[in-house]
Amino acid sequence: MITLEAASAAPGRAKALAAGLFLTGLVVAAALLSLVWTPYDPTAINVAGRLAAPSATHWFGTDAYGRDVFSHVLAGARSALGVALAAVGVGAGVGVPLGLLAAGRRGWVEEMAMRGSDVVFAFPALITAVLIAALCGPGAVDAIAAIGLFNIPVFAKVTRAAALGVWARDYTLAARLAGKSGGRISLEHVLPNIAGLLLVQATIQLSLGIIADAGLSFVGLGTQAPHPSWGRMLADSQTLAGQAPWLVLFPGLAVVAAVLGFNLLGEGLRGRLAPKRKA
């Protein structure tokens, strides 16, 4: 029997899931569409048509270089999602095995993994990006490395905390008594039972990754010109916000839609994947 609290929260989470799927679907569709079509070349400069207001010709107007803002926003979705997905992939690819190892081995292995995660947490993604840019130069790879490095301890800690609960279950203890190795138990019993939680965490990290990518591009450490980027669009429009507000409005709305969409998707998935509480 589901508790009254869970029952009252269910409709809200269902709406959150639907809204999240809709918004993330729009962003993903924009990114995929930009691979095969944009109304104009996002990098094409047309000085004669600079700062044109939104119209039937240019739906979102043009920027200070005469580039079509709508095309730029579409291509920027591809860049934002690419960086965020790659960074989450790095974080999950390293952090999940590290968390499983810490939960399965315990002792000094667990202590070293968790203290190492704390050290990484001490360096924010922006500072890490500055250090990487100083060594390798700014760019999308720099952003992926910085955001991905910050994601590693997040996934490691979440995985360890969830895995410890699974290791205490009867079926896991039975697997140990049957002679299965710790690695095999982690893959066959622990990981499948925490996959839902990790999926929810991944959606949250995707939203944070998009914000981080926009922030790094805004300060010149992320995706570099001529590749479109929402953060750099906002940076370029700082001095023109009063004269051409559409230059701030549309990339800003794109960032909000992507971040809100992934957050709502995570909230909805958490409601669907969380175990039902009994009265």
C-alpha positions as CSV (number, residue, x, y, z in Angstrom):
1,M,0.0,0.0,0.0
2,I,1.4,3.4,-1.0
3,T,1.5,6.1,1.7
4,L,-0.6,9.2,1.4
5,E,2.5,11.3,0.9
6,A,3.7,9.1,-2.0
7,A,0.2,9.1,-3.6
8,S,-0.1,12.9,-3.4
9,A,3.4,13.3,-4.9
10,A,2.8,10.9,-7.8
11,P,0.7,13.3,-10.0
12,G,3.3,16.1,-9.5
13,R,6.1,13.8,-10.4
14,A,4.2,12.6,-13.5
15,K,3.8,16.1,-14.6
16,A,7.4,16.8,-14.0
17,L,8.4,13.8,-16.0
18,A,6.1,14.9,-18.9
19,A,7.5,18.5,-18.8
20,G,11.0,17.2,-18.6
21,L,10.6,14.9,-21.5
22,F,9.1,17.7,-23.6
23,L,11.8,20.2,-22.8
24,T,14.7,17.8,-23.2
25,G,13.1,16.5,-26.3
26,L,13.1,20.0,-27.8
27,V,16.7,20.5,-27.0
28,V,17.8,17.1,-28.3
29,A,15.7,17.6,-31.5
30,A,17.4,21.0,-32.0
31,A,20.8,19.5,-31.6
32,L,20.0,16.6,-34.0
33,L,18.3,19.0,-36.5
34,S,21.4,21.2,-36.6
35,L,23.5,18.2,-37.8
36,V,21.6,18.1,-41.1
37,W,19.9,21.6,-41.4
38,T,19.9,25.1,-40.2
39,P,18.2,28.1,-42.0
40,Y,21.6,29.7,-42.5
41,D,25.2,28.8,-42.0
42,P,25.7,29.6,-38.2
43,T,29.1,30.9,-38.8
44,A,28.4,33.0,-42.0
45,I,29.1,36.7,-41.4
46,N,26.8,39.3,-43.1
47,V,27.8,42.8,-41.9
48,A,25.1,44.4,-44.0
49,G,22.4,42.5,-42.1
50,R,23.8,43.0,-38.6
51,L,21.5,43.4,-35.6
52,A,18.3,42.8,-37.6
53,A,15.3,42.3,-35.4
54,P,13.4,39.0,-35.4
55,S,11.3,38.7,-38.6
56,A,10.1,36.1,-41.1
57,T,13.5,36.1,-42.7
58,H,15.5,35.7,-39.4
59,W,13.2,34.3,-36.8
60,F,15.5,35.1,-33.9
61,G,17.1,38.1,-35.5
62,T,20.8,38.5,-36.3
63,D,23.8,39.3,-34.1
64,A,26.5,42.0,-34.4
65,Y,28.2,40.1,-37.2
66,G,25.0,39.5,-39.1
67,R,24.8,35.8,-38.2
68,D,21.4,34.2,-37.9
69,V,20.6,33.8,-34.2
70,F,18.2,30.9,-34.7
71,S,20.8,28.9,-36.6
72,H,23.3,29.8,-33.9
73,V,21.0,28.6,-31.1
74,L,20.3,25.3,-33.0
75,A,24.0,24.6,-33.4
76,G,24.7,25.7,-29.8
77,A,22.4,23.0,-28.6
78,R,24.6,20.4,-30.3
79,S,27.7,21.9,-28.6
80,A,26.1,22.1,-25.1
81,L,24.7,18.6,-25.2
82,G,28.0,17.2,-26.6
83,V,30.1,18.7,-23.9
84,A,27.6,17.8,-21.1
85,L,27.1,14.2,-22.3
86,A,30.9,13.7,-22.7
87,A,31.6,15.1,-19.3
88,V,28.9,12.9,-17.6
89,G,30.3,10.0,-19.5
90,V,33.8,10.7,-18.1
91,G,32.4,11.1,-14.6
92,A,30.2,8.0,-14.7
93,G,32.9,5.9,-16.5
94,V,35.4,6.5,-13.7
95,G,33.2,7.3,-10.7
96,V,30.8,4.4,-10.9
97,P,33.6,1.7,-10.9
98,L,35.4,3.6,-8.2
99,G,32.3,3.7,-6.0
100,L,31.6,0.0,-6.6
101,L,35.2,-0.8,-5.6
102,A,35.0,1.3,-2.5
103,A,31.7,-0.4,-1.4
104,G,32.9,-3.9,-2.2
105,R,36.4,-3.7,-0.7
106,R,35.9,-1.4,2.2
107,G,38.9,-0.6,4.5
108,W,41.8,1.4,3.1
109,V,40.5,1.1,-0.5
110,E,37.3,2.8,0.5
111,E,39.1,5.4,2.5
112,M,41.5,6.3,-0.3
113,A,38.7,6.5,-2.9
114,M,36.6,8.8,-0.7
115,R,39.4,11.1,0.4
116,G,40.5,11.4,-3.2
117,S,37.0,12.4,-4.1
118,D,37.1,15.1,-1.4
119,V,40.3,16.5,-2.8
120,V,38.7,16.8,-6.3
121,F,35.7,18.5,-4.7
122,A,38.0,21.1,-3.2
123,F,38.7,22.4,-6.7
124,P,35.6,23.9,-8.5
125,A,35.1,23.1,-12.2
126,L,36.0,26.7,-13.2
127,I,39.3,26.7,-11.4
128,T,40.1,23.3,-12.9
129,A,39.2,24.6,-16.3
130,V,41.6,27.6,-15.8
131,L,44.4,25.2,-14.9
132,I,43.8,23.0,-17.9
133,A,43.5,26.0,-20.2
134,A,46.8,27.3,-18.9
135,L,48.4,23.9,-19.9
136,C,46.6,22.9,-23.0
137,G,44.7,26.0,-24.2
138,P,40.9,26.8,-24.0
139,G,38.4,24.7,-25.9
140,A,35.6,22.2,-25.7
141,V,38.0,19.4,-24.6
142,D,39.1,21.7,-21.8
143,A,35.5,22.1,-20.7
144,I,34.8,18.3,-20.9
145,A,37.9,17.5,-18.9
146,A,37.1,20.1,-16.2
147,I,33.4,19.2,-15.9
148,G,34.1,15.5,-16.2
149,L,36.8,15.6,-13.5
150,F,34.3,17.3,-11.2
151,N,31.6,14.6,-12.0
152,I,33.9,11.7,-10.9
153,P,33.6,12.2,-7.1
154,V,29.8,12.8,-7.5
155,F,29.2,9.5,-9.1
156,A,31.7,7.8,-6.8
157,K,30.0,8.9,-3.7
158,V,26.5,8.3,-4.9
159,T,27.5,4.8,-6.2
160,R,29.2,3.9,-2.9
161,A,26.3,5.0,-0.7
162,A,23.8,3.1,-2.8
163,A,26.0,0.0,-3.2
164,L,26.6,-0.3,0.6
165,G,22.8,-0.8,1.0
166,V,22.7,-3.5,-1.6
167,W,25.8,-5.3,-0.1
168,A,23.8,-5.7,3.1
169,R,20.9,-7.5,1.3
170,D,20.3,-11.3,1.8
171,Y,20.8,-12.1,-1.9
172,T,24.2,-10.4,-1.9
173,L,25.3,-12.3,1.2
174,A,24.0,-15.5,-0.4
175,A,26.1,-14.8,-3.5
176,R,29.2,-14.3,-1.4
177,L,28.5,-17.6,0.4
178,A,28.2,-19.3,-3.0
179,G,31.8,-18.2,-3.7
180,K,31.2,-15.4,-6.2
181,S,34.0,-12.8,-6.3
182,G,33.4,-9.2,-5.2
183,G,33.7,-7.9,-8.8
184,R,31.1,-10.4,-10.1
185,I,28.7,-9.6,-7.3
186,S,29.1,-5.9,-8.1
187,L,28.3,-6.4,-11.7
188,E,25.5,-9.0,-11.4
189,H,23.7,-7.9,-8.2
190,V,24.8,-4.4,-7.1
191,L,25.0,-2.4,-10.3
192,P,21.6,-3.5,-11.7
193,N,19.9,-2.6,-8.4
194,I,21.4,1.0,-8.3
195,A,21.1,1.7,-12.1
196,G,17.9,3.7,-11.6
197,L,19.5,5.9,-9.0
198,L,22.6,6.5,-11.3
199,L,20.3,7.4,-14.2
200,V,18.6,10.0,-12.1
201,Q,21.9,11.4,-11.0
202,A,23.1,11.5,-14.6
203,T,20.2,13.7,-15.6
204,I,21.0,16.1,-12.8
205,Q,24.7,16.2,-13.8
206,L,23.7,16.8,-17.4
207,S,21.8,19.9,-16.3
208,L,24.8,21.1,-14.3
209,G,27.1,20.3,-17.2
210,I,25.1,22.5,-19.5
211,I,25.3,25.4,-17.0
212,A,29.0,24.8,-16.5
213,D,29.7,24.7,-20.2
214,A,27.8,27.9,-20.7
215,G,29.7,29.5,-17.9
216,L,33.1,28.3,-19.2
217,S,32.2,29.5,-22.7
218,F,31.1,32.9,-21.2
219,V,34.5,33.5,-19.8
220,G,36.3,32.2,-22.8
221,L,37.4,28.8,-21.5
222,G,34.9,26.6,-23.3
223,T,33.9,26.1,-26.9
224,Q,35.9,28.5,-29.1
225,A,34.9,30.5,-32.2
226,P,33.8,29.9,-34.8
227,H,31.9,27.0,-33.2
228,P,28.5,28.1,-31.8
229,S,28.0,28.2,-28.1
230,W,25.2,29.5,-25.9
231,G,27.6,30.9,-23.3
232,R,29.7,32.8,-25.8
233,M,26.5,34.1,-27.4
234,L,25.6,35.6,-24.1
235,A,29.1,37.0,-23.6
236,D,29.1,38.6,-27.0
237,S,25.7,40.3,-26.4
238,Q,26.6,41.9,-23.1
239,T,27.1,45.4,-24.5
240,L,24.2,45.1,-26.9
241,A,21.4,43.9,-24.5
242,G,19.7,47.3,-24.6
243,Q,20.0,47.8,-28.4
244,A,19.2,44.1,-29.4
245,P,17.6,42.3,-26.5
246,W,16.9,39.2,-28.6
247,L,20.7,38.5,-28.5
248,V,20.3,37.8,-24.8
249,L,16.8,36.5,-24.7
250,F,17.0,33.5,-27.1
251,P,20.3,31.9,-26.0
252,G,19.2,32.5,-22.3
253,L,15.9,30.8,-22.9
254,A,17.8,27.9,-24.5
255,V,20.0,27.4,-21.4
256,V,16.9,27.7,-19.1
257,A,14.9,25.2,-21.2
258,A,17.8,22.6,-21.2
259,V,18.6,22.9,-17.5
260,L,15.0,22.9,-16.4
261,G,14.2,20.0,-18.7
262,F,16.9,17.8,-17.4
263,N,16.1,18.7,-13.8
264,L,12.4,18.0,-14.3
265,L,13.3,14.7,-16.0
266,G,15.4,13.7,-13.1
267,E,12.7,14.5,-10.6
268,G,10.1,12.6,-12.6
269,L,12.4,9.6,-13.0
270,R,13.2,9.6,-9.3
271,G,9.4,9.3,-8.7
272,R,9.1,6.4,-11.2
273,L,12.3,4.5,-10.2
274,A,12.2,5.0,-6.4
275,P,11.0,2.0,-4.4
276,K,7.4,2.3,-3.2
277,R,7.0,2.9,0.5
278,K,4.7,0.7,2.5
279,A,2.3,2.0,5.1
